[in-house]
Amino acid sequence: MIIIPAIDLKGGKCVRLLQGDFDRVTVYSDHPVEVARLWREKGAERLHLVDLDGSVAGTPRNAEIINQIVRDVGIPIEIGGGIRDFPTIKRYLDIGVQWVILGTAALKDRPFVYQACNLFPGHVILGIDASNGRVAVEGWTEHSAVTALELAKSYENCGISAVIYTDISRDGMQSGVNVEGTRGLAEAITIPVIASGGVAALEDIKRLLLFEKSGIEGVIVGKALYTGAIALEEAIRLTKST
């Protein structure tokens, strides 16, 4: 299982939101590129970038910073936020991004996602953000009646590289990852699952590791790294020792 540090971008800064609420934002750095370099130096093998401004606008808003991170850091990067057309996907892949994350489009424009998987095989990740099991989109500002499992199952066998499952109620709260929900999703689909939201301590990673064989291939860690509750090097060592 891989540990994936998160870098959320808002207004050109590295931030974290509480439960996806844009009114509850904490700025952790004015220099996201330096943050990306730091995580690489501490052993990160992959980074998770989110263009928060783009997720609401529906088009990328922090492209210059993202370009610089991809160019300077030199490790695989997955990016989400405002990716809703083929030119955006192509631009990201052309600059060296390894995976694009489709969230809102996955719910609202399924033909687009299916075609994206055909055009860019192996480079599309499905981002499922859920509150009480129901999918939320448009930067978590709009909630639907569709369950996370329903959405994930509708994309089986179409070439999705992975599913990132985020429990919004826990995101940024350091209240503990939703292990049971993540495990249930991983066991119900054939697509690898990446856990996200609420990781508070190494114990959360230990619990996820118990179900690695169920299909949980990674975990995204955000606030706990920025507050020092989790040391990235220690978390990575934990996954390598099992």
C-alpha positions in Angstrom: 0.0 0.0 0.0 1.4 3.4 -1.0 1.2 6.6 1.1 0.2 9.6 -1.0 0.7 13.1 0.5 -2.0 15.6 -0.5 -1.4 19.1 -1.7 -4.6 21.1 -2.1 -4.3 24.3 -4.0 -6.4 27.4 -3.4 -5.4 30.9 -4.5 -1.9 29.6 -5.3 -1.4 28.4 -1.8 -1.2 25.0 -0.1 -4.3 24.7 2.1 -6.6 22.2 3.9 -10.3 22.4 4.2 -12.5 21.1 7.0 -15.1 18.7 5.6 -14.7 20.3 2.2 -16.0 23.7 3.5 -14.4 26.5 1.5 -15.2 28.8 4.5 -13.1 26.7 6.8 -9.7 26.8 5.2 -6.2 26.7 6.8 -3.2 27.9 4.8 -0.2 25.7 5.4 2.2 27.2 2.9 2.5 30.1 0.4 4.9 27.9 -1.6 3.3 24.7 -2.8 6.2 23.7 -5.0 8.5 23.7 -1.9 6.0 21.5 -0.1 6.0 19.1 -3.0 9.8 18.9 -2.9 9.7 18.3 0.8 7.4 15.3 0.5 9.6 13.9 -2.2 12.7 14.3 -0.1 11.0 12.5 2.8 10.3 9.5 0.5 7.0 10.1 -1.2 6.6 8.0 -4.3 3.5 9.8 -5.5 1.7 13.0 -4.9 -2.0 13.9 -4.8 -2.8 17.4 -6.1 -6.2 19.1 -6.1 -7.0 22.3 -7.8 -9.7 23.5 -5.3 -10.4 26.6 -7.3 -10.8 24.6 -10.4 -13.2 22.1 -8.8 -15.7 25.0 -8.3 -14.9 26.9 -11.5 -15.1 23.8 -13.7 -11.7 24.5 -15.3 -8.1 24.6 -14.0 -7.2 27.6 -11.9 -3.7 26.8 -10.6 -2.1 25.5 -13.8 1.2 27.4 -13.5 1.9 26.0 -10.0 0.9 22.5 -11.1 3.2 22.7 -14.1 6.1 23.7 -11.9 5.5 20.9 -9.4 5.3 18.3 -12.2 8.5 19.7 -13.8 10.5 20.0 -10.5 9.5 17.1 -8.4 10.0 14.1 -10.7 7.7 11.6 -9.1 4.2 10.4 -10.3 1.4 12.8 -9.8 -2.4 12.5 -9.8 -4.4 15.6 -10.2 -8.0 16.5 -9.7 -10.2 19.6 -9.8 -12.0 21.1 -12.7 -11.1 18.4 -15.2 -14.2 18.2 -17.4 -13.0 18.1 -21.0 -10.5 16.3 -23.2 -8.1 19.2 -23.9 -7.6 19.6 -20.1 -6.8 15.9 -19.7 -4.4 16.1 -22.7 -2.6 19.2 -21.3 -2.1 17.6 -18.0 -0.8 14.3 -19.4 1.4 16.2 -21.9 3.2 18.0 -19.1 3.9 14.8 -17.3 0.9 14.2 -14.9 0.5 10.5 -14.6 -3.2 10.3 -13.7 -6.2 12.7 -13.9 -9.0 12.4 -11.4 -12.5 12.7 -12.7 -15.1 13.4 -10.0 -18.0 15.7 -11.0 -17.8 14.4 -14.6 -18.1 10.9 -13.3 -21.6 11.6 -12.1 -22.8 14.2 -14.6 -21.2 13.2 -17.8 -20.6 9.4 -18.0 -20.0 9.2 -21.7 -17.2 11.7 -21.3 -15.6 9.5 -18.7 -16.0 6.3 -20.7 -14.4 8.0 -23.7 -11.6 9.4 -21.6 -10.8 5.9 -20.5 -10.6 4.8 -24.1 -8.5 7.7 -25.2 -6.2 7.8 -22.2 -6.0 4.2 -21.0 -4.4 3.7 -17.6 -4.4 7.5 -16.9 -7.9 8.0 -15.5 -8.8 7.7 -11.8 -12.4 7.9 -10.5 -12.8 10.3 -7.7 -15.8 9.5 -5.5 -16.4 12.0 -2.7 -19.2 10.9 -0.4 -21.2 12.2 2.6 -23.2 9.6 4.5 -22.5 7.3 1.6 -24.0 9.6 -1.1 -21.9 11.2 -3.8 -21.1 14.9 -3.7 -19.8 16.9 -6.7 -18.9 20.5 -7.8 -16.2 20.8 -5.2 -18.5 19.1 -2.6 -21.0 21.9 -2.9 -23.7 19.7 -4.5 -25.0 16.5 -3.0 -26.7 13.7 -5.0 -28.9 10.6 -4.2 -26.4 8.3 -5.9 -24.4 6.0 -3.6 -20.6 5.7 -3.8 -21.0 2.0 -4.6 -23.5 2.5 -7.3 -21.2 5.0 -9.0 -18.2 2.8 -8.7 -19.9 -0.2 -10.1 -21.1 1.7 -13.1 -17.5 2.1 -14.2 -16.3 -1.5 -13.8 -14.6 -2.9 -16.8 -14.1 0.4 -18.6 -10.4 0.9 -17.8 -10.5 3.1 -14.7 -7.0 2.9 -13.0 -8.3 3.3 -9.5 -11.1 4.8 -7.3 -10.2 7.4 -4.7 -12.9 7.2 -2.0 -13.1 10.2 0.2 -15.4 10.4 3.2 -16.2 14.1 3.3 -17.4 14.1 6.9 -13.9 13.1 8.0 -11.8 15.0 5.5 -9.5 17.5 7.2 -10.9 16.5 10.6 -8.3 13.9 11.7 -11.1 11.9 13.1 -10.0 8.6 11.8 -10.3 7.1 8.3 -13.5 5.3 7.3 -11.9 1.9 7.2 -15.1 -0.1 7.0 -16.6 2.0 4.2 -13.4 1.9 2.2 -13.0 -1.9 2.8 -16.7 -2.5 1.8 -16.2 -0.6 -1.5 -12.9 -2.3 -2.3 -14.4 -5.7 -1.7 -17.5 -4.9 -3.9 -15.6 -3.8 -7.0 -12.7 -5.1 -9.0 -11.1 -1.6 -9.4 -8.3 -0.8 -6.9 -9.3 1.7 -4.2 -7.3 4.5 -2.6 -8.6 5.6 0.8 -8.9 9.3 1.6 -10.3 11.5 4.4 -9.7 11.6 8.1 -6.4 9.9 8.5 -5.3 11.0 11.9 -2.5 8.7 13.1 -0.4 5.7 12.1 -3.1 3.5 13.6 -5.3 4.4 10.7 -2.7 3.2 8.3 -2.2 0.0 10.2 -5.9 -0.7 10.0 -6.0 -0.1 6.3 -3.0 -2.4 5.8 -5.1 -5.2 7.2 -7.3 -5.0 4.1 -4.7 -4.4 1.5 -5.5 -7.7 -0.1 -9.1 -6.6 -0.4 -8.1 -4.1 -3.0 -7.0 -1.0 -0.9 -3.8 0.0 -2.8 -3.1 3.3 -1.2 -4.1 6.1 1.2 -4.0 9.8 0.8 -2.8 11.7 3.8 -3.2 15.5 4.2 -3.7 17.4 7.4 -2.0 14.8 9.6 1.2 15.4 7.7 1.0 19.1 7.9 0.3 19.1 11.7 3.0 16.6 12.4 0.6 14.0 13.7 2.1 11.6 11.2 5.7 11.6 10.0 5.8 10.6 6.3 9.0 8.6 6.7 7.5 6.5 9.5 4.3 5.9 7.6 6.2 4.7 4.5 8.4 2.4 6.7 5.2 0.9 8.1 3.9 0.0 4.7 7.2 -1.5 3.6 7.6 -3.7 6.7 4.3 -5.6 6.2 
